[in-house]
Amino acid sequence: MTKKSRPAEHAAVYEKSYKWRDNSCWLDCALTLISTAASRDYGQSMAPMFEALPANSPLRDLRQMVHTRTQGSIELLGYEDGGSDLLNNQRDGFRRQIRNVRGHQDRGLCSFSSVFGWLYAICGHHRRRGAVVDPLVERASSYFRSTVVLLKACTENSSGFDHWQLSHVRARSEFQLSRTLCEKYAGNVRKWFQDLVRVTKSIPQSGCWQVDDGRPLCLHGNVVMHEVLLNLPIVLVIEMGDMTECEWNIPASIIPYAGNAAASAAGVKYSIVGHWYGGEREQHFTARYLSTSGATKRIFDYNDMKHDGHAIQRSTKSLAGSLTGPSRSIKTGQGFQIYGLVYHLDGGEEAQKFFRKQQVKSAQKLGLQFHFDPSNDNGIPFRCEFIRPHTERMDDDSAWIRDPYLKNLEYISNLPRSPRKWHPPLAPKASTNAPSPPAPAVESDPHPFELPSPIDLRSETGDSDVDAAKKVSSQTTSSTTVCPVWCSGEGCEAYFVEGDDEYDEVQCLDCKWWSHIRCLPKGIDWHDPAVEFICRRCRFFEPDELVLFPPPDTPKLDDGSVQWYPARFLSRDRQQKGTDLEFEFVWLDCIQNAVAAGQTFSASRELCKAVYGLSEEPGKIKKSQLPKVRMPRYLDPNFAGHSNPELEAIFDSAIPSIVTILTDFSVHHPLVQHYINFATEAKKPKKRPKRGVHITPTESSIAFDWQETIGLGSTPEQNALKARAIERLLKRFTLNPLDPDDKFSPAEWQMRVSSVGSALLQILAVQHELKEPLNLNGDILDDLLSQKIIAASFDGEVVLHLIMTCAMGQITNAATSVEKFAKFEREFTVYDETYRPPTFHRVADSTAKPSPPITVIVKRAAEDGIEGEPSSKRAKKKEETERPKPKPRARGKRSSR
């Protein structure tokens, strides 16, 4: 019996699809959207990618269902009473098959995570533990799933060695949006996806992965993760998540590589296919899609419970408001909201291959090297390694590796970071009058000199060169402007002669190339025309960077007898470009028998380039050409006899005054008031974190953090001397109770001593070093907070690390690396008892309103001289010591009157 055609009153345009049966809406919507997307290039992508699949593969049956809808097996347009038996039967058979796929459960009920959950399962079931991946199945799965590797890095940790964790090449989880991502990208789907595929982006992590039974094995590390996408799915499915409190702007197209002409020519671009909608109350799914099956494009609404499973054409032909635009402005039907988006990759498999090639190339900057199977040409790597100088693979028996099949690869640096026995706060950067703000270094470009000349940009007023650059340096740009990019951001791969469409960029005054503002240091207003930007390619060295340099008049740098010394880069004079005066340096004084320490010298760009090449290649400079580093004795880890008679005398003399300040603990004293405010804020209950345990700070940790906040770092020698003075302060409470009424406890006294008392002692050490009057009234706090007095960093340890790297190169055995570095340190370090590099220096006069002084009168032995003490006091005390003592009176005799 043949079916009758639909009555004439149904004049609307219909398209055949699947009719609802036993809660099949989740599968019906997914199959409809997949078929619509695949129909756009079925013969060029899906057909060849799926043609040789094994007979038992669910992907093979999926391809047959798409073939039925797209290749003329049925007339897709039109209405069929009761629904299409062919499509419905295919759907039912496929549903029975995927019930047996591991990882998928068809319970017959609506699950809001199951619309495409079955698709992820059938694309990933071949990657079971220990299974050999069939390249044919791998190729077909790449039609729907992305491939990824994850690289985690833990630096600046307690172990002293940076380490990394690299995952195997694996299928990526679903693409999901969230409220957090909506806030981060201001609801811009395009920006989110462009940032997602960017290889060099780093995602901060909560802590190191090295954990054994809940016990962290690595502490205080800076942990980030790089997610490297190696494949773009041809059918891109994006799950929207909860849309009640956020709004996304849904674009008609997504361009992964913005402004890349070659990528555009290869078809690396996604175009909208459709949405699926869900209603929690209705427990049902519907869909809307853009069909290209007919001569014209049509937008259809699909509800498998209506119209016998047919989709009906919408009255509007406009994408805006139907498929694109703000998510809240799209009419989804009563009780429904957008649950997901589907896009199609315009270039199909050829666009996939272009993307993989670009991603693999960019990932090399992270140290990733991929291996491909020569027996197949799917272009998907099967293995990845992490290769970086001074890095090696760790053993697989690490305590934190548990999975016997999916082990991550662990790597560790065999080059320890320079030990930080004493790490005072860093000095602030130079004033805003500096010729160029600093920019991050680029490790991946060791010779950033020879780049093509950029197109000379001119302003609208017709100005050019420096004047024009100053006018446009603070302006934003997009891909409509010719803006060749050479960006020196950390790991940034941006090098586009034709430009890109980044909105926030700044132009170099010298070479006229552009850099991304997001890759430059924070805290500087790069849009301010007064800020002159010079890129690293033109500046070559970072401000204050330490380098090894031979004497500038050395005729042959590769001569084995040439001695190399550490120097600090000061500045580059743009007016002297191309001359011997372009770059200015200063010799450091932390070298034994230093040559012209503290004197400045200049060098040409060619000389700097040659020096850079030699110093960056290990072994080019011999150990005999390197100097020995002079260190103060207090940095010797084996030295315990810290002594400084002058400072000890000052601390001893200040004890009574400090006791008085701590007893009163008046808020009128600047240090007391500042500490009370800091401690009160630190003790406030914080919002409980989502992960981990909230730890209430102790009094000692608050005191330590407070002194770090106000900029009071100290050397090991000062710490040892302060410890003795603090011990005396603590005994003052025990031996002579200060408050008979017991208004505060010994614990309170200990808190006052460890916080304000310790800070007062350190302030005396600073005043003594700066040769300023010894004063405990706290006025110096304002100078510390306003950075009129700043910590002076010691360069010796950095120089030693620099010399080690230059001389030793890569060490391949981690077991002996520590021993070798310790031996090198003993050989190239000279500890000097008389050498005390400055720890603080004053950069500006004090502007604080002076308060009544609390002076410290130094007590000392007769012949000891205290630097800064008036000579009259010393002379008076000398006379007192020379005055003859009275003779003792004989016992038992009375003096006569």
C-alpha positions in Angstrom: 0.0 0.0 0.0 1.5 3.3 -1.1 1.5 6.3 1.2 -0.6 9.3 0.2 0.9 12.7 -0.3 0.4 15.5 2.2 -2.9 17.4 1.8 -2.6 20.7 -0.1 -3.3 22.9 2.9 0.2 22.2 4.1 1.9 24.7 1.8 5.0 25.0 4.0 8.4 23.6 3.0 9.4 20.5 4.8 12.5 18.4 5.0 12.5 14.7 5.9 14.2 13.6 9.1 13.6 11.1 12.0 10.3 10.6 13.8 10.2 10.4 17.6 10.2 6.9 19.1 11.0 5.9 22.7 12.6 9.1 23.8 14.8 9.2 20.7 14.9 13.0 20.5 18.6 13.2 21.6 19.7 10.9 18.7 17.3 12.4 16.2 18.6 15.9 16.7 22.2 14.8 16.6 21.8 12.8 13.4 20.0 15.6 11.7 22.6 18.2 12.5 25.5 15.8 11.6 23.9 15.0 8.2 23.3 18.7 7.5 26.9 19.5 8.2 28.4 16.6 6.3 26.3 17.3 3.2 28.3 20.5 2.5 31.3 18.5 1.3 30.4 14.9 1.6 32.2 13.8 -1.5 35.4 15.6 -0.6 35.7 14.8 3.1 33.4 12.3 4.7 33.2 9.8 1.9 37.0 9.3 1.5 37.7 9.5 5.2 35.1 6.8 6.1 35.3 4.5 3.0 37.7 1.8 4.3 36.4 1.4 7.9 36.1 -2.1 9.4 32.6 -3.7 9.0 32.0 -3.7 12.7 32.7 0.1 13.2 29.7 2.2 14.2 31.3 5.0 12.2 30.8 3.0 9.1 27.0 2.8 9.8 26.9 6.5 10.6 28.4 7.3 7.2 25.8 5.1 5.5 23.0 7.1 7.2 24.5 10.4 6.1 24.9 8.9 2.6 21.2 8.0 2.5 20.2 11.6 3.4 22.6 13.4 1.1 23.2 11.4 -2.0 19.7 11.0 -3.4 18.6 7.7 -1.8 15.5 9.7 -0.7 14.0 13.0 -1.8 14.9 15.1 1.2 12.5 17.9 0.5 8.8 17.2 0.7 6.4 15.6 3.2 5.8 11.9 3.7 2.8 10.9 5.9 3.8 8.9 8.9 7.4 9.8 8.5 10.2 8.3 6.4 10.4 4.6 7.0 13.9 4.3 5.6 15.3 7.0 7.9 13.5 5.7 10.9 14.6 2.1 10.4 18.2 3.2 10.0 17.9 5.2 13.1 16.5 2.3 15.1 19.2 -0.1 13.9 22.0 2.3 14.6 20.5 3.0 18.1 20.7 -0.7 18.9 24.3 -0.9 17.7 25.6 2.0 19.8 24.0 0.6 22.9 26.9 -1.9 23.0 29.6 0.8 22.7 31.7 1.1 25.8 31.2 4.5 27.5 27.7 5.0 26.2 24.5 4.2 28.0 21.1 4.5 26.3 18.6 4.3 29.1 15.7 5.6 27.0 15.4 8.7 29.1 16.4 12.2 28.3 19.8 13.1 29.5 21.1 16.6 28.9 24.6 15.3 28.4 23.7 12.6 25.9 22.9 14.6 22.7 26.4 14.0 21.3 27.7 11.8 24.1 27.2 8.7 21.9 29.3 10.3 19.2 32.2 10.9 21.5 32.0 7.3 22.7 32.1 5.7 19.2 35.0 8.0 18.2 37.0 7.1 21.3 36.3 3.5 21.9 39.2 2.4 19.7 41.6 4.2 22.1 41.0 1.8 25.0 44.0 1.1 27.3 46.7 -0.8 25.5 44.8 -1.0 22.2 46.6 -0.4 18.9 45.0 2.5 17.1 43.8 1.6 13.6 44.9 4.6 11.3 41.7 4.2 9.3 39.5 4.6 12.4 41.8 7.4 13.6 41.2 9.3 10.4 37.5 8.9 10.5 37.3 9.8 14.2 39.2 13.1 13.4 36.1 14.1 11.5 34.3 14.7 14.8 37.0 14.8 17.5 40.0 16.9 18.2 43.4 15.5 19.2 45.5 17.1 21.9 48.6 16.9 24.0 48.9 18.5 27.4 52.2 19.9 28.7 52.4 21.0 32.4 55.3 23.0 33.8 56.3 23.5 37.4 58.9 26.2 37.9 60.3 28.1 40.9 59.4 25.2 43.2 60.9 24.0 46.5 63.0 21.3 44.8 65.2 23.7 43.0 64.6 21.9 39.7 62.0 22.8 37.1 60.0 19.8 35.9 57.4 19.0 33.2 54.6 16.5 32.6 53.7 15.5 29.0 50.6 13.6 28.2 50.3 11.1 25.3 48.6 12.2 22.1 44.9 11.6 22.8 41.4 12.6 21.9 40.3 15.9 23.5 37.2 16.1 25.6 34.1 18.0 24.4 34.3 21.7 23.6 32.3 23.3 26.3 31.5 26.9 27.2 30.8 28.1 30.7 29.9 31.2 32.7 33.6 31.7 33.6 34.6 31.6 29.9 31.8 34.0 29.1 33.1 36.5 31.6 36.7 36.1 30.4 36.0 36.6 26.7 33.0 38.9 27.1 30.7 36.4 25.4 32.8 36.4 22.2 32.7 32.8 20.8 35.2 33.7 18.2 37.8 35.1 20.6 37.4 32.0 22.9 38.1 29.6 20.0 41.1 31.6 18.7 42.6 31.6 22.2 41.8 27.9 22.5 43.9 26.9 19.5 46.8 29.2 20.4 49.6 26.9 21.2 51.6 29.2 23.6 48.8 30.2 25.9 49.3 29.0 29.5 46.6 28.0 31.9 47.5 28.5 35.6 47.0 25.4 37.8 46.3 25.2 41.5 49.4 23.2 42.4 52.0 20.6 41.2 50.8 17.2 40.1 53.4 15.4 42.1 51.2 14.0 44.9 51.5 10.7 46.7 48.4 9.6 48.6 47.2 13.2 49.0 50.7 14.3 50.2 52.2 17.0 48.0 55.8 16.2 47.0 56.5 19.6 45.4 55.6 22.8 47.1 55.3 26.5 46.2 55.7 25.9 42.4 54.4 28.1 39.6 52.4 25.6 37.7 50.9 26.2 34.3 49.5 24.0 31.5 49.7 24.3 27.8 47.0 22.6 25.8 48.1 21.9 22.2 45.3 21.1 19.7 46.6 19.0 16.9 43.4 18.5 14.9 40.3 20.5 14.1 37.2 18.4 13.7 35.3 19.0 10.5 32.1 18.9 12.4 32.6 21.1 15.4 30.2 20.6 18.3 30.2 23.2 21.1 28.2 22.6 24.3 26.9 25.9 25.7 26.3 24.9 29.3 24.1 26.9 31.6 22.8 30.0 29.7 20.7 31.5 32.5 23.3 34.0 33.8 25.4 34.6 30.7 25.0 35.7 27.1 27.2 34.6 24.2 27.4 36.3 20.8 27.0 33.5 18.3 28.9 34.2 15.1 28.1 33.0 11.6 31.7 32.0 11.2 34.7 31.1 13.5 38.2 31.8 12.1 40.9 29.9 14.2 43.8 31.8 12.6 42.8 35.4 12.5 44.5 37.4 9.7 46.4 34.4 8.3 46.0 34.6 4.5 47.4 31.1 3.9 45.0 29.6 6.4 42.1 31.4 4.8 43.1 30.0 1.4 43.2 26.5 2.9 39.7 26.9 4.2 40.5 27.0 7.9 37.2 28.6 8.8 34.1 27.3 10.4 30.6 28.2 9.2 27.4 27.9 11.2 25.2 24.7 10.7 22.7 24.9 13.5 21.7 24.7 17.2 20.0 22.2 19.4 17.7 23.3 22.2 16.6 21.6 25.4 13.9 22.1 27.9 14.3 20.7 31.5 10.6 20.7 32.2 9.7 19.3 28.8 12.5 16.7 28.9 12.9 17.1 25.2 15.3 18.2 22.5 14.7 20.2 19.3 17.0 21.6 16.7 17.3 24.4 14.1 19.7 24.3 11.2 20.8 25.9 7.9 20.1 23.5 5.0 21.9 23.7 1.7 20.2 20.6 0.1 18.1 22.7 -2.3 19.0 25.4 -4.8 18.7 28.0 -2.0 19.7 28.1 1.6 16.8 27.5 4.0 16.6 27.6 7.8 14.5 24.8 9.3 13.1 24.1 12.8 13.0 20.4 13.8 11.0 18.7 16.5 10.8 15.0 16.0 7.4 14.9 17.9 5.8 17.2 15.3 5.0 16.9 11.6 5.8 13.2 11.5 9.4 13.9 12.1 9.8 16.5 9.4 11.6 19.8 9.8 9.7 22.9 8.7 11.1 25.9 7.1 11.2 29.2 9.0 9.6 32.2 7.5 12.7 34.3 7.8 15.9 33.8 5.7 18.1 35.9 7.9 20.7 34.2 10.1 20.6 37.0 12.6 18.1 36.3 15.3 17.6 32.7 14.1 21.1 31.2 14.3 23.5 34.1 15.0 23.7 37.1 17.3 23.2 37.5 21.0 22.1 34.2 22.5 19.2 35.7 24.4 17.8 37.4 21.3 17.3 34.0 19.5 13.8 32.7 19.8 14.0 29.1 20.9 10.4 28.3 21.8 8.6 28.3 25.1 10.6 26.6 27.9 13.6 25.9 25.7 17.1 27.3 25.6 20.2 26.9 23.5 22.2 23.8 24.6 24.7 23.6 21.8 26.1 24.8 18.5 27.3 22.9 15.4 29.8 24.3 12.8 31.3 22.9 9.7 35.0 23.3 8.6 34.9 24.9 5.1 38.1 23.4 3.9 37.3 19.9 5.1 40.2 17.4 5.3 42.7 19.7 3.5 42.0 22.4 6.1 42.7 19.8 8.8 46.1 19.0 7.3 47.0 22.7 7.1 46.1 23.2 10.7 48.0 20.2 12.0 51.1 21.3 10.2 50.9 24.8 11.7 50.2 23.5 15.2 53.1 21.1 15.1 55.4 23.8 14.0 54.3 26.2 16.7 54.5 23.5 19.4 58.2 23.2 18.7 58.6 26.5 20.5 57.4 24.7 23.7 60.0 22.0 23.1 57.5 19.4 21.7 58.7 17.1 19.0 56.1 14.8 17.3 56.6 11.5 15.5 54.4 10.3 12.6 53.7 6.8 11.3 55.2 6.7 7.7 52.8 3.8 6.9 49.8 6.1 6.8 49.1 9.6 5.6 46.5 10.8 8.0 48.9 13.4 9.4 48.1 12.7 13.0 51.2 12.1 15.2 51.2 9.0 17.3 53.8 10.0 19.8 55.2 13.2 21.3 58.4 14.0 23.2 59.6 17.0 25.2 63.0 18.2 24.1 64.7 21.1 25.7 68.3 21.9 26.6 69.3 20.8 30.1 66.3 18.5 30.4 65.9 14.8 30.6 63.2 12.1 31.0 62.5 10.8 34.5 62.0 7.1 35.4 58.5 5.7 35.0 58.3 4.5 38.6 57.5 7.9 40.1 55.2 7.7 43.1 52.6 10.0 41.5 52.2 7.9 38.3 49.5 5.3 38.9 47.9 4.3 35.6 49.7 1.4 34.1 48.6 2.1 30.5 48.2 5.9 30.2 51.3 7.0 31.9 52.3 10.6 31.4 55.9 11.4 30.5 57.9 13.1 33.2 60.8 15.4 32.6 63.2 17.3 34.8 65.8 20.0 34.4 69.3 18.8 35.1 70.3 22.5 35.4 69.3 23.7 38.9 68.2 27.2 39.3 70.6 29.5 41.0 70.3 28.9 44.8 68.6 31.8 46.6 70.1 31.8 50.0 69.2 35.5 50.3 66.5 37.0 48.1 65.6 40.6 48.9 62.8 42.3 47.1 63.6 43.3 43.6 64.4 46.9 42.9 61.8 48.8 40.8 62.4 49.5 37.2 63.9 52.7 36.0 61.8 55.9 35.9 59.3 56.6 33.1 61.9 58.6 31.3 63.7 55.4 30.3 64.1 55.1 26.5 62.0 51.9 26.3 59.9 49.8 28.5 61.0 46.2 29.0 59.5 43.4 27.0 59.7 39.7 27.6 62.6 37.8 26.0 62.1 35.3 23.2 63.9 32.0 23.8 62.8 30.5 20.6 64.5 33.2 18.4 68.2 33.2 19.3 69.1 35.6 16.4 66.3 38.1 16.2 68.0 40.3 13.7 67.3 39.4 10.1 63.6 40.0 9.4 62.2 41.5 6.2 61.7 45.2 6.2 58.1 46.0 7.1 55.8 48.2 5.1 56.4 51.8 6.2 53.2 52.9 7.9 52.1 56.5 7.6 49.6 58.4 9.6 46.5 60.0 8.3 48.3 63.4 8.5 51.0 62.3 6.2 53.7 62.2 8.8 56.2 59.3 8.8 59.1 57.7 10.6 59.5 58.5 14.3 56.9 61.3 14.5 54.3 59.2 12.8 55.2 56.2 14.9 54.7 58.1 18.1 51.3 59.1 16.9 50.2 55.6 16.0 52.1 53.7 18.7 49.2 54.1 21.1 46.5 53.3 18.5 44.7 50.0 18.0 44.6 48.2 14.7 42.9 45.4 13.0 43.4 43.2 9.9 42.1 46.0 7.7 45.3 47.9 8.4 48.6 46.7 7.0 50.4 45.9 10.2 53.4 43.4 10.0 53.8 41.7 13.3 56.9 40.5 15.1 55.9 39.9 18.6 58.3 39.1 21.4 55.8 37.8 23.8 56.8 34.6 25.8 56.4 31.8 23.2 54.3 34.0 20.9 54.6 32.6 17.4 53.2 35.8 15.7 55.3 36.6 12.7 53.0 37.8 9.9 54.3 40.0 7.1 50.7 40.6 6.0 49.6 41.4 9.5 46.9 40.0 11.8 43.6 41.2 13.2 44.7 41.8 16.8 43.0 44.9 18.1 45.5 45.9 20.7 49.0 46.3 19.3 51.8 48.8 19.6 54.4 49.8 17.0 58.1 49.9 17.5 59.6 53.3 16.8 62.6 51.8 15.1 61.6 49.0 12.8 57.9 49.9 12.5 56.8 46.3 13.2 54.0 45.7 15.7 53.7 43.7 18.9 50.7 42.4 20.8 50.0 44.4 23.9 48.8 41.3 25.7 52.3 39.9 25.3 54.0 42.9 26.8 54.6 43.6 30.6 51.6 44.6 32.6 51.4 47.8 34.5 52.4 50.1 31.6 49.9 52.1 29.6 51.0 51.2 26.1 48.2 53.5 24.7 49.9 56.5 26.3 51.7 58.5 23.5 54.4 59.5 26.0 55.5 55.8 26.3 58.1 55.1 23.6 58.1 51.4 22.6 61.2 49.7 21.3 60.9 46.0 20.5 63.4 43.4 21.6 64.5 42.9 18.0 65.8 46.5 18.0 66.8 46.7 21.6 68.5 43.3 21.6 69.1 43.2 25.3 66.7 43.6 28.2 67.2 46.5 30.6 69.5 45.4 33.4 70.2 42.1 31.7 73.5 40.4 32.8 75.7 39.2 30.0 79.3 37.9 29.6 81.4 40.3 27.6 85.0 40.5 26.5 86.9 43.8 26.6 85.3 45.9 23.7 88.8 46.3 22.0 89.3 42.6 21.7 90.5 41.9 18.1 89.3 38.2 17.9 86.5 37.0 20.0 87.1 33.3 19.3 90.7 33.5 20.6 91.0 31.0 23.5 93.0 33.5 25.5 90.4 36.2 25.7 89.0 36.7 29.2 85.2 37.2 29.6 83.6 39.3 32.4 80.1 39.9 33.5 78.5 43.2 32.6 75.0 44.8 32.9 73.2 46.2 29.9 72.2 49.8 30.6 70.6 51.3 27.5 70.6 51.6 23.8 71.0 55.0 22.2 68.8 55.1 19.1 70.6 58.2 17.9 73.8 56.2 17.7 72.3 53.4 15.6 75.0 51.7 13.6 77.9 53.1 15.5 80.2 51.8 18.3 78.3 53.8 20.8 74.8 52.2 20.2 74.8 49.8 23.3 76.0 50.8 26.7 77.1 48.4 29.5 78.7 48.6 33.0 81.2 46.1 34.4 80.2 44.4 37.6 82.2 44.3 40.8 81.3 40.8 42.0 84.3 39.3 40.2 87.7 38.6 41.8 90.3 40.9 40.4 87.6 42.6 38.4 88.7 44.8 35.5 87.4 48.4 35.7 84.5 47.4 38.0 81.8 50.0 37.9 83.0 51.6 34.7 80.8 51.9 31.7 81.6 51.0 28.1 79.9 51.0 24.7 79.6 48.4 21.9 78.3 48.2 18.4 75.4 46.1 17.2 77.7 43.8 15.3 79.8 43.2 18.4 76.7 42.4 20.5 75.5 40.0 17.9 78.8 38.1 17.9 79.0 38.1 21.7 75.5 36.8 21.9 76.2 33.9 19.5 79.3 32.8 21.4 77.9 33.0 24.9 74.7 31.2 23.9 76.5 28.1 22.5 77.9 26.0 25.4 81.5 25.1 25.1 82.5 28.0 22.8 84.0 29.8 25.8 86.5 27.7 27.8 86.5 27.5 31.6 90.0 29.1 31.6 88.5 32.2 30.0 85.9 32.7 32.7 86.4 34.7 36.0 85.8 33.6 39.6 82.8 35.1 41.4 83.4 37.0 44.7 80.7 36.3 47.3 80.3 37.7 50.8 81.2 35.3 53.5 77.7 35.2 54.9 76.4 33.5 51.8 78.7 30.5 52.4 76.3 27.7 53.4 79.0 26.1 55.5 79.8 29.3 57.5 78.0 29.7 60.8 80.2 32.3 62.6 78.4 35.4 61.5 79.9 38.5 63.2 79.5 42.2 62.7 80.7 44.1 65.8 79.4 47.4 64.7 75.9 46.1 64.1 75.9 44.0 67.2 76.7 47.1 69.3 73.8 49.0 67.7 71.3 46.3 68.4 72.5 46.0 72.0 72.1 49.7 72.6 68.6 49.8 71.1 67.2 47.1 73.3 65.8 49.4 76.0 64.1 51.8 73.5 62.6 48.9 71.6 61.2 47.4 74.9 59.5 50.7 75.6 57.9 50.8 72.1 56.7 47.3 72.4 55.3 47.8 75.9 53.3 50.8 74.9 52.4 49.4 71.4 50.8 52.7 70.6 49.1 53.2 67.3 50.7 56.6 67.1 53.9 54.8 66.2 53.9 54.3 62.4 55.2 50.7 62.5 52.8 49.6 65.2 49.8 51.1 63.4 50.8 49.6 60.0 51.3 46.1 61.5 48.0 46.2 63.4 46.1 47.1 60.2 48.0 44.4 58.2 47.4 41.7 60.8 43.7 42.6 61.2 43.2 42.2 57.5 45.1 38.9 57.3 43.0 37.4 60.1 39.7 38.2 58.5 37.8 35.0 57.5 38.3 34.5 53.8 35.8 32.9 51.5 36.3 29.2 51.5 38.0 28.0 48.3 36.3 25.6 46.0 39.3 23.3 46.2 41.8 22.6 49.0 41.6 23.6 52.6 41.7 27.2 53.9 44.6 27.6 56.2 44.4 30.3 58.9 47.6 32.3 59.0 49.8 32.1 62.2 51.2 35.0 64.0 54.7 34.2 62.8 53.6 33.9 59.1 51.7 37.2 59.4 54.8 38.9 60.8 57.0 37.5 58.1 54.6 38.5 55.3 54.3 42.0 56.8 58.0 42.6 56.8 58.2 41.4 53.2 55.3 43.8 52.3 57.1 46.8 53.6 60.3 45.9 51.9 62.5 44.8 54.8 64.6 41.9 53.4 67.7 40.8 55.3 70.9 38.9 54.8 71.9 35.7 56.6 74.3 37.7 58.7 71.7 40.2 59.7 69.3 37.4 60.5 71.8 35.8 62.8 72.5 39.0 64.6 68.8 39.8 64.9 68.1 36.4 66.3 70.4 37.1 69.2 68.8 40.5 69.9 65.3 39.0 69.6 66.3 36.4 72.2 67.2 39.2 74.6 63.9 41.0 73.9 62.0 37.9 74.7 63.8 37.4 78.0 62.8 40.9 79.1 59.2 39.7 79.6 60.3 36.6 81.5 62.8 38.2 83.8 61.0 41.5 84.4 57.3 41.4 83.7 56.3 44.7 82.1 52.7 44.6 83.2 51.9 43.7 86.9 48.2 43.5 86.0 49.0 40.8 83.4 47.1 42.8 80.6 48.8 40.7 77.9 50.2 37.3 77.9 53.7 36.0 76.9 52.3 35.0 73.6 51.2 38.6 73.0 54.7 39.7 73.9 56.3 37.2 71.5 54.0 38.5 68.7 55.1 42.1 69.3 58.8 41.1 69.4 58.7 38.9 66.2 56.8 41.6 64.2 57.5 45.2 65.2 60.6 44.4 67.3 62.2 42.5 64.4 61.3 45.3 62.0 62.9 47.9 64.2 66.1 46.0 64.4 66.2 45.7 60.6 65.5 49.4 60.2 68.6 50.1 62.3 70.6 47.9 60.0 69.3 49.8 57.0 70.1 53.2 58.6 73.6 52.0 59.6 74.3 50.8 56.0 73.0 54.1 54.5 75.0 56.1 57.1 71.9 57.8 58.3 71.1 58.8 61.9 69.9 55.8 64.0 66.2 56.5 64.8 63.4 54.3 66.0 60.5 56.7 65.5 59.4 54.9 62.3 59.6 57.8 59.8 61.6 55.5 57.5 58.5 53.4 56.9 57.1 56.0 54.5 60.4 55.9 52.5 60.2 52.1 52.3 56.6 52.0 51.2 57.1 54.8 48.7 60.3 53.1 47.5 62.5 56.0 48.2 64.6 53.3 49.9 64.8 50.1 48.0 66.5 46.8 48.2 69.7 46.3 46.2 69.9 42.9 44.6 73.2 41.0 44.6 74.4 39.9 41.2 76.9 37.3 42.3 74.6 34.3 42.3 73.1 35.2 38.9 76.6 35.7 37.5 77.7 32.3 38.8 74.7 30.7 37.2 75.4 32.5 33.9 79.0 31.3 34.0 77.9 27.7 34.7 75.5 27.7 31.8 78.1 29.1 29.4 80.8 26.6 30.5 79.1 23.4 31.2 76.3 23.2 28.6 73.8 20.3 28.7 74.3 17.6 31.3 72.7 14.3 30.3 72.8 12.5 33.7 70.6 14.0 36.3 72.0 11.7 39.0 75.4 13.5 38.8 74.2 17.0 37.8 74.0 18.3 41.4 77.4 17.0 42.2 78.9 18.5 39.1 77.3 21.9 39.8 78.5 21.8 43.4 82.0 21.1 42.2 81.8 24.0 39.7 80.5 26.3 42.4 83.4 25.4 44.7 85.9 26.0 41.8 84.5 29.4 40.7 83.4 30.9 44.0 85.6 32.9 46.3 84.1 33.9 49.7 85.5 37.2 51.0 85.2 38.1 54.7 85.5 41.8 54.0 83.1 41.9 51.0 79.6 43.2 51.9 77.7 44.3 48.8 75.0 46.9 49.5 71.6 45.5 50.5 69.7 48.8 50.4 70.1 52.2 48.7 68.2 55.4 48.8 66.9 56.6 45.5 65.2 59.8 46.7 65.2 62.1 49.6 62.6 61.6 52.3 59.4 63.7 52.1 57.8 62.3 55.3 56.9 64.8 58.0 59.4 64.3 60.7 58.1 63.1 64.1 60.0 63.3 67.5 63.1 61.2 67.2 63.8 58.1 69.3 67.5 58.0 69.0 69.9 55.2 69.8 73.1 55.9 71.8 75.6 53.2 71.0 77.4 51.5 73.8 80.7 50.0 73.0 84.1 49.0 74.4 86.6 51.8 75.0 88.8 51.2 71.9 85.9 50.3 69.6 84.9 52.9 67.1 81.4 53.1 65.7 81.2 54.5 62.2 79.2 57.7 62.2 79.7 58.4 65.9 81.1 62.0 66.5 84.8 62.0 67.3 84.2 64.2 70.4 82.3 61.3 72.1 85.1 58.9 71.3 87.7 61.3 72.7 85.6 61.8 75.9 85.3 58.1 76.4 89.0 57.6 75.8 89.8 60.2 78.5 87.5 58.3 80.9 89.4 55.1 80.3 92.8 56.8 80.8 91.7 58.5 84.1 93.6 56.7 87.0 91.3 54.6 89.2 91.1 55.5 93.0 93.1 53.2 95.2 91.0 50.7 97.2 90.6 51.5 100.9 92.2 49.1 103.4 89.7 47.0 105.4 89.4 47.4 109.2 90.8 51.0 109.4 88.9 54.1 109.9 89.9 57.3 108.2 90.8 60.1 110.6 88.8 63.3 110.5 
